[in-house]
Amino acid sequence: MVRAAAGGRLAPRRARRTTARCRPPWPGDLVQKAPEEPDRTVMAMPREPESSRIRRVIEKFEIRGQRTYTPVMTVFDRSAGIFHYTPEGRRLYDFASGVLVANLGHNPRNWLKRLMDYLGWRQVLQDDTAAYVPVVPLTAYNGATELEALASERLIQTVRAQPGGARAQKIIWAASGSEAVQKALWAALAYRPARTFIWATRDGFHGKKGLAEAVTGNEESPNRDPRVRFISFPKEECIDVTVRNSGQFDPTPYERELEQLWQECDGKVACLITEPYLGAAGSFHPPAAYLQLLDRFCKEHDIVFILDEIQSCFCRTGPMFAFERYGVEPDIVLLGKAMANGVPVSVAVGRADVLDTLDYGEASDTFSGNPLACAAVLATLDCYEASGVVAHVGGLEPIMEEGLCRLKELPFVQHVRGEGMVWGVETCAHGGRDAHEMACEIIRACYAGNEEGTGIHLIGPLAKRVLRVSPPLVIGKDEAAQALELMFELCSRLV
């Protein structure tokens, strides 16, 4: 059994410039957006003076485009385990995990110890007499460290140890998810130079840089690339958990589409990239037979099958990797987010004959494989190996499904879909508000919390109407049930 970090019982710190004893703000206390500028202003709550001060500074000096929209910008003073704490001392259940990053919870003590041990920090930081400390560098550009070698070896071993991971032979390091996507696509195009087309699932998300952006979205996306063709994804077949569990899926139209597109591209298809589930589009989790069809088609036509598990890896969908759950064997699997529990890093792991097509400098950048990131990956692998995370997520899944499906009793919740510890709650119009406005009202109500000052942190809605619910994997079963009960109570006030 995985135990939540002791931070879950952390006593609120004395509030700065205000008192933590005042009642928590209610949804009606929220400063409303100016009607002529929808979704543009930073939201503030009048009983959060320190948080609001920080929001105003951010708004003054940083551009809006750096963030995705949220109706309430949470200000984090500190975080521990499954909770965030505001500068005013309010406690928030974390239902985002830093966008599927903090799978082990925030600042787990064992993880921090392992990180410092790998970097050599714990042994030397007690000596404050020297101006510099002789430990591993934080940058090793155009060089190598033992940490990088060990992290590369263990990541490949971890992927290969899972059913469907046999093709993991080489690794390409990157600093962000979109960079890993970009490098994987470069390798696939270089592997078969005569094949120039890239297939991607429509409405997927793979990043905002270069080719990663080109394979994101659909035919109407502004940054199109003539090499990219989009294929259909079975949204209606997984619109809700009740449909997903029906076991009825007809792959025929999707297979017919692949064959037709193959003919249109004259067989010159280098690779197909998809996600195990469509995250940004609203958390659509397909029937396993769909991904198995793509995998089989790629193998029959010698197309490099790239599975983007930046969001789903490290037990987010249940098993260590989603390719296990869906029964596929990708040529390249992309990993990121949770694999370093908060330190920015990503990788492409896959076939040596494909990835080795990139020569010196063609996949290099300043921070790829840096020692800090490699140490964080190793610390994360240590913690996963020492705990029962996979079994724990399996026990949490039915609790999450039951608690979230209960929200469908409310008139503004239309669908619930998901798996493991990543779920989508789709809203609909209610009381004169459209689906997007209702999604934002839920986020505000959950943030405002109850009379004791406990709330829930949610990020802005996906596809403008879907709430992503993805707590850290270490949340206890009782804690998960309590948090979902609180969510239902807070949402019920909006009826």
FENWOTA-V755495 format. One record per residue. N is the residue number from 1. RES is the residue in three letters. PSI is psi in degrees with one decimal (999 if undefined). NEAR is the number of other ideal C-beta (glycine too) atoms within 8 Angstrom. D_LAST is the distance of its C-alpha to the last C-alpha in whole Angstrom. Layout:
n=[N,N]
res=[RES,RES]
psi=[PSI,PSI]
near=[NEAR,NEAR]
d_last=[D_LAST,D_LAST]
This chain:
n=[1,2,3,4,5,6,7,8,9,10,11,12,13,14,15,16,17,18,19,20,21,22,23,24,25,26,27,28,29,30,31,32,33,34,35,36,37,38,39,40,41,42,43,44,45,46,47,48,49,50,51,52,53,54,55,56,57,58,59,60,61,62,63,64,65,66,67,68,69,70,71,72,73,74,75,76,77,78,79,80,81,82,83,84,85,86,87,88,89,90,91,92,93,94,95,96,97,98,99,100,101,102,103,104,105,106,107,108,109,110,111,112,113,114,115,116,117,118,119,120,121,122,123,124,125,126,127,128,129,130,131,132,133,134,135,136,137,138,139,140,141,142,143,144,145,146,147,148,149,150,151,152,153,154,155,156,157,158,159,160,161,162,163,164,165,166,167,168,169,170,171,172,173,174,175,176,177,178,179,180,181,182,183,184,185,186,187,188,189,190,191,192,193,194,195,196,197,198,199,200,201,202,203,204,205,206,207,208,209,210,211,212,213,214,215,216,217,218,219,220,221,222,223,224,225,226,227,228,229,230,231,232,233,234,235,236,237,238,239,240,241,242,243,244,245,246,247,248,249,250,251,252,253,254,255,256,257,258,259,260,261,262,263,264,265,266,267,268,269,270,271,272,273,274,275,276,277,278,279,280,281,282,283,284,285,286,287,288,289,290,291,292,293,294,295,296,297,298,299,300,301,302,303,304,305,306,307,308,309,310,311,312,313,314,315,316,317,318,319,320,321,322,323,324,325,326,327,328,329,330,331,332,333,334,335,336,337,338,339,340,341,342,343,344,345,346,347,348,349,350,351,352,353,354,355,356,357,358,359,360,361,362,363,364,365,366,367,368,369,370,371,372,373,374,375,376,377,378,379,380,381,382,383,384,385,386,387,388,389,390,391,392,393,394,395,396,397,398,399,400,401,402,403,404,405,406,407,408,409,410,411,412,413,414,415,416,417,418,419,420,421,422,423,424,425,426,427,428,429,430,431,432,433,434,435,436,437,438,439,440,441,442,443,444,445,446,447,448,449,450,451,452,453,454,455,456,457,458,459,460,461,462,463,464,465,466,467,468,469,470,471,472,473,474,475,476,477,478,479,480,481,482,483,484,485,486,487,488,489,490,491,492,493,494,495]
res=[MET,VAL,ARG,ALA,ALA,ALA,GLY,GLY,ARG,LEU,ALA,PRO,ARG,ARG,ALA,ARG,ARG,THR,THR,ALA,ARG,CYS,ARG,PRO,PRO,TRP,PRO,GLY,ASP,LEU,VAL,GLN,LYS,ALA,PRO,GLU,GLU,PRO,ASP,ARG,THR,VAL,MET,ALA,MET,PRO,ARG,GLU,PRO,GLU,SER,SER,ARG,ILE,ARG,ARG,VAL,ILE,GLU,LYS,PHE,GLU,ILE,ARG,GLY,GLN,ARG,THR,TYR,THR,PRO,VAL,MET,THR,VAL,PHE,ASP,ARG,SER,ALA,GLY,ILE,PHE,HIS,TYR,THR,PRO,GLU,GLY,ARG,ARG,LEU,TYR,ASP,PHE,ALA,SER,GLY,VAL,LEU,VAL,ALA,ASN,LEU,GLY,HIS,ASN,PRO,ARG,ASN,TRP,LEU,LYS,ARG,LEU,MET,ASP,TYR,LEU,GLY,TRP,ARG,GLN,VAL,LEU,GLN,ASP,ASP,THR,ALA,ALA,TYR,VAL,PRO,VAL,VAL,PRO,LEU,THR,ALA,TYR,ASN,GLY,ALA,THR,GLU,LEU,GLU,ALA,LEU,ALA,SER,GLU,ARG,LEU,ILE,GLN,THR,VAL,ARG,ALA,GLN,PRO,GLY,GLY,ALA,ARG,ALA,GLN,LYS,ILE,ILE,TRP,ALA,ALA,SER,GLY,SER,GLU,ALA,VAL,GLN,LYS,ALA,LEU,TRP,ALA,ALA,LEU,ALA,TYR,ARG,PRO,ALA,ARG,THR,PHE,ILE,TRP,ALA,THR,ARG,ASP,GLY,PHE,HIS,GLY,LYS,LYS,GLY,LEU,ALA,GLU,ALA,VAL,THR,GLY,ASN,GLU,GLU,SER,PRO,ASN,ARG,ASP,PRO,ARG,VAL,ARG,PHE,ILE,SER,PHE,PRO,LYS,GLU,GLU,CYS,ILE,ASP,VAL,THR,VAL,ARG,ASN,SER,GLY,GLN,PHE,ASP,PRO,THR,PRO,TYR,GLU,ARG,GLU,LEU,GLU,GLN,LEU,TRP,GLN,GLU,CYS,ASP,GLY,LYS,VAL,ALA,CYS,LEU,ILE,THR,GLU,PRO,TYR,LEU,GLY,ALA,ALA,GLY,SER,PHE,HIS,PRO,PRO,ALA,ALA,TYR,LEU,GLN,LEU,LEU,ASP,ARG,PHE,CYS,LYS,GLU,HIS,ASP,ILE,VAL,PHE,ILE,LEU,ASP,GLU,ILE,GLN,SER,CYS,PHE,CYS,ARG,THR,GLY,PRO,MET,PHE,ALA,PHE,GLU,ARG,TYR,GLY,VAL,GLU,PRO,ASP,ILE,VAL,LEU,LEU,GLY,LYS,ALA,MET,ALA,ASN,GLY,VAL,PRO,VAL,SER,VAL,ALA,VAL,GLY,ARG,ALA,ASP,VAL,LEU,ASP,THR,LEU,ASP,TYR,GLY,GLU,ALA,SER,ASP,THR,PHE,SER,GLY,ASN,PRO,LEU,ALA,CYS,ALA,ALA,VAL,LEU,ALA,THR,LEU,ASP,CYS,TYR,GLU,ALA,SER,GLY,VAL,VAL,ALA,HIS,VAL,GLY,GLY,LEU,GLU,PRO,ILE,MET,GLU,GLU,GLY,LEU,CYS,ARG,LEU,LYS,GLU,LEU,PRO,PHE,VAL,GLN,HIS,VAL,ARG,GLY,GLU,GLY,MET,VAL,TRP,GLY,VAL,GLU,THR,CYS,ALA,HIS,GLY,GLY,ARG,ASP,ALA,HIS,GLU,MET,ALA,CYS,GLU,ILE,ILE,ARG,ALA,CYS,TYR,ALA,GLY,ASN,GLU,GLU,GLY,THR,GLY,ILE,HIS,LEU,ILE,GLY,PRO,LEU,ALA,LYS,ARG,VAL,LEU,ARG,VAL,SER,PRO,PRO,LEU,VAL,ILE,GLY,LYS,ASP,GLU,ALA,ALA,GLN,ALA,LEU,GLU,LEU,MET,PHE,GLU,LEU,CYS,SER,ARG,LEU,VAL]
psi=[132.2,134.8,137.7,149.6,151.1,-17.5,-18.8,-18.7,22.5,129.3,136.8,136.3,149.6,130.4,149.6,134.8,14.5,-175.9,139.4,-2.9,-14.2,156.4,150.6,153.6,150.2,165.2,-34.5,-16.1,-11.9,138.3,125.4,152.9,147.8,128.7,-29.1,-10.0,70.6,138.3,27.5,-31.7,152.4,127.2,144.4,154.1,127.7,-24.3,23.6,68.0,-41.8,-43.0,-42.1,-35.9,-43.5,-40.8,-41.1,-38.3,-45.2,-45.8,-32.7,-39.3,-12.7,149.0,152.5,-33.5,-10.7,-18.5,157.3,159.1,137.9,138.2,-20.4,112.9,105.1,135.2,119.8,120.3,-42.4,161.8,145.2,127.1,-119.8,10.5,146.9,154.6,133.2,166.1,-23.2,-0.3,6.3,146.6,133.3,124.8,134.0,107.8,19.8,-26.0,36.2,44.2,58.3,34.1,-51.7,61.0,-33.2,7.9,170.2,126.2,50.1,133.7,-45.1,-37.5,-43.5,-39.2,-45.1,-42.2,-49.0,-34.5,-44.2,-37.9,-11.9,19.0,-38.9,-31.4,-23.7,-20.3,-17.5,-21.2,106.2,19.5,-25.5,141.8,-26.7,149.6,135.9,79.0,179.7,140.3,158.8,-11.8,135.6,42.0,134.0,20.1,-158.8,156.7,161.5,-32.0,-42.4,-43.6,-44.5,-42.0,-40.6,-46.8,-45.6,-35.7,-45.7,-42.1,-39.4,-43.7,-44.5,-26.3,-12.8,148.1,122.9,-3.2,14.1,-21.3,1.6,105.9,-34.6,166.6,144.0,122.2,150.1,169.8,-14.7,164.6,-43.9,-31.9,-37.6,-40.1,-48.8,-46.7,-37.4,-41.5,-41.1,-46.5,-42.5,-39.1,-36.1,-25.8,-40.1,80.7,-28.3,-15.7,117.1,-7.1,145.2,130.0,141.2,149.4,135.0,138.0,17.6,172.6,124.7,1.7,-176.2,24.1,127.0,-130.1,-28.7,-37.7,-33.5,-30.5,5.8,138.8,-129.6,-168.9,-21.5,-2.4,141.6,-33.2,67.5,156.1,129.1,-14.9,-11.6,132.5,141.0,144.3,159.4,149.6,137.0,77.5,-49.0,-31.2,-7.7,31.7,-24.5,157.1,-30.1,-34.7,-42.5,-38.0,-1.2,-24.3,6.4,114.2,126.8,107.5,-6.0,-50.8,-31.1,-36.9,-39.4,-39.6,-42.5,-43.9,-41.0,-43.5,-34.6,-41.7,-41.4,-33.3,5.1,31.2,6.2,54.9,118.2,-44.1,162.2,126.8,134.1,171.0,154.0,-36.0,152.5,106.4,-62.4,-26.3,-11.2,25.1,63.2,117.9,108.8,165.1,144.0,-31.5,-26.3,-52.0,-34.2,-34.0,-46.0,-43.7,-45.7,-42.9,-42.1,-42.3,-38.5,-27.4,13.9,44.4,133.4,119.3,112.3,120.9,114.8,98.0,29.1,-42.4,-31.3,-11.3,168.3,51.8,10.6,-35.7,3.3,-81.3,175.9,-43.3,148.6,-26.3,-22.9,-46.3,-35.6,-4.3,43.0,163.7,89.8,153.2,-35.6,131.8,134.4,129.5,148.9,-154.1,-94.8,-14.1,-7.7,8.5,30.9,-18.7,130.8,121.0,150.6,165.4,156.6,124.8,129.5,-157.9,135.4,-38.0,-25.2,-52.0,-29.7,-3.5,-18.4,125.7,-177.9,128.7,-15.3,-12.8,19.3,152.9,174.6,-43.5,0.3,131.1,22.7,152.3,-37.8,-47.2,-42.5,-38.9,-39.4,-38.5,-44.6,-42.0,-38.6,-45.3,-40.3,-46.8,-37.6,-41.0,-26.3,-1.9,170.9,53.5,-45.2,-48.6,-36.8,-42.9,-38.4,-35.6,-25.8,-31.1,-48.8,-29.7,-43.5,-44.6,-44.8,-45.1,-38.3,-37.5,-26.0,-29.0,-21.2,-8.8,-20.8,143.4,-13.0,9.4,119.3,-45.6,152.4,132.3,153.0,-169.1,161.0,-117.6,37.4,118.8,152.9,132.1,110.9,129.4,168.1,173.1,147.1,136.4,36.8,-1.0,141.9,-179.6,-40.6,-44.8,-38.0,-39.3,-41.7,-36.1,-37.8,-43.9,-43.0,-44.0,-41.1,-38.1,-43.2,-37.9,-165.7,-172.7,-25.1,-5.3,7.0,128.8,-165.9,131.3,119.6,145.6,171.4,153.6,140.4,141.5,26.7,1.5,2.1,125.8,123.8,127.9,110.4,74.4,164.1,146.9,-15.9,2.1,136.2,161.5,-43.4,-39.5,-40.1,-44.0,-40.6,-41.1,-40.6,-34.5,-41.1,-41.4,-43.0,-42.5,-45.8,-39.2,-32.4,-26.2,-14.9,-7.8,999]
near=[4,9,6,12,14,8,13,11,5,11,4,10,8,6,12,6,6,11,5,11,3,7,6,13,10,6,10,4,9,12,6,4,9,7,5,3,8,5,5,7,7,8,13,11,14,8,11,15,9,13,13,11,9,10,13,10,8,10,9,6,5,7,4,6,4,5,7,5,6,11,9,10,9,10,11,8,7,8,12,13,16,15,14,12,15,13,11,12,12,14,11,15,13,15,14,11,13,9,7,14,10,13,15,14,16,16,11,13,8,9,14,10,9,12,11,10,9,11,12,10,10,8,6,10,8,5,7,5,3,6,2,4,8,4,8,9,7,6,8,11,5,4,5,5,11,5,13,13,9,10,13,11,8,11,15,13,8,10,13,9,6,12,5,11,14,6,10,10,8,10,10,15,12,16,13,11,15,13,15,17,18,14,13,16,15,12,16,15,13,9,11,9,6,5,10,7,11,18,13,15,12,11,9,17,10,15,13,6,9,7,11,16,13,12,14,12,8,7,6,4,9,3,6,8,9,4,7,12,10,10,13,9,14,12,10,6,12,13,9,9,10,6,10,11,6,6,4,5,9,5,9,6,8,12,10,8,10,12,8,8,11,10,8,7,10,5,8,9,13,13,14,15,16,13,14,14,13,14,12,8,13,11,15,14,11,11,9,9,8,14,13,11,12,13,12,8,12,13,9,6,9,6,12,14,14,17,15,14,14,14,12,13,15,12,15,15,14,12,10,10,14,15,16,12,12,10,10,12,8,13,10,18,16,17,15,15,12,16,14,11,15,8,9,8,14,17,14,17,14,15,11,7,7,13,15,7,9,11,5,4,5,8,10,7,8,6,8,12,9,11,14,9,15,16,14,14,15,14,14,15,11,11,14,12,6,6,8,7,13,10,7,13,13,8,9,13,12,7,12,14,12,8,14,13,9,9,13,9,5,11,5,15,14,8,10,15,14,14,10,11,14,17,15,16,13,14,16,10,7,11,4,3,9,6,13,10,8,16,14,11,12,16,15,13,12,15,14,14,14,10,5,6,12,10,15,13,13,12,8,8,12,13,8,8,13,14,13,14,13,11,13,14,15,16,12,8,8,6,11,14,10,8,13,13,9,13,13,12,9,15,13,8,8,12,7]
d_last=[38,36,35,33,35,36,34,30,32,33,33,31,34,35,33,35,35,32,31,29,28,26,22,20,19,15,13,14,18,18,21,20,22,24,23,27,26,23,23,26,26,26,22,23,22,24,24,26,29,31,28,28,32,32,30,32,35,34,32,36,38,36,35,32,33,34,30,27,24,22,19,20,24,24,28,29,32,33,31,33,32,28,27,27,28,27,30,29,29,25,25,23,22,24,22,24,28,29,28,30,33,32,33,35,32,33,37,38,41,43,42,43,47,47,47,49,52,52,52,55,53,53,57,57,55,56,59,59,62,62,61,60,59,61,58,57,56,52,54,56,56,59,60,58,58,58,54,53,56,54,51,52,53,51,48,50,51,47,46,49,49,46,46,46,47,51,51,50,54,53,51,50,48,46,44,41,39,40,44,44,43,45,48,47,47,51,52,51,53,56,56,57,58,59,55,53,50,46,44,40,37,35,32,33,33,36,37,38,41,44,44,41,39,41,40,36,34,36,38,36,36,38,41,42,45,48,48,45,43,40,39,36,34,32,28,27,29,27,23,22,23,24,26,28,29,30,34,34,35,38,40,42,41,40,44,45,43,45,48,48,47,50,52,51,52,55,54,54,51,51,48,44,41,38,35,34,31,29,28,27,26,23,25,26,29,31,33,36,39,38,39,42,43,43,45,47,48,48,51,53,53,54,51,49,46,44,41,38,37,36,33,33,37,37,35,32,31,33,37,39,39,37,40,40,37,38,42,43,46,45,48,47,43,42,40,39,36,36,40,40,37,37,40,40,42,42,45,46,48,50,53,56,58,55,54,57,58,57,60,60,58,56,53,54,52,52,49,49,50,50,51,48,46,48,48,44,45,47,45,42,44,46,43,41,45,45,41,40,37,37,37,34,32,33,31,28,27,26,24,22,22,20,18,17,17,14,12,12,11,7,7,8,11,14,17,18,22,24,27,29,27,25,22,20,16,16,13,12,12,8,8,12,12,14,14,16,13,10,13,14,11,11,14,14,12,14,17,16,16,16,19,22,21,21,18,18,20,19,21,20,19,22,23,20,17,18,17,21,21,24,25,29,31,32,29,29,28,26,25,23,22,21,19,17,16,15,13,11,11,10,8,6,6,4,0]
